[in-house]
């Protein structure tokens, strides 16, 4: 993902990816038949990791809801804020035709996780619009701030207001 982020999907060559992975180009083609297959696998792995981390955080009901929600958003989006990490998010967002359901399914799952966590406090009926608003706030903040720290500080304020 870092190589794709650095050069963009179109300009990234399998040679560059192989060099970054410290394997031969034929070895890379043995594992992945094309750049598209490799890109899809890399995005799938990153999204699976992010969803698993968010699930783990939200499952810890011994912690306050506000803390769990902020950390879940950090696992899902916060890690993609900053100089190179923001480029990873851009390369994913700029290639929806290549990704299709690969990107939509985890996004829907993240919304379900946030909705379920909120529903425990606010009720099932009130939870979906609150979760959707939190996600919208997160997306907006991601594009407004320069650091993960500022993102988390502002997101905490937004989540706190939405939980009241």
PyMOL commands that set and color helices and strands:
alter all, ss='L'
color gray80, all
select helices_A, chain A and resi 2-7+14-21+25-31+35-59+65-76+78-80+85-93+96-99+101-122+124-144+148-163
alter helices_A, ss='H'
color red, helices_A
deselect
rebuild
show_as cartoon
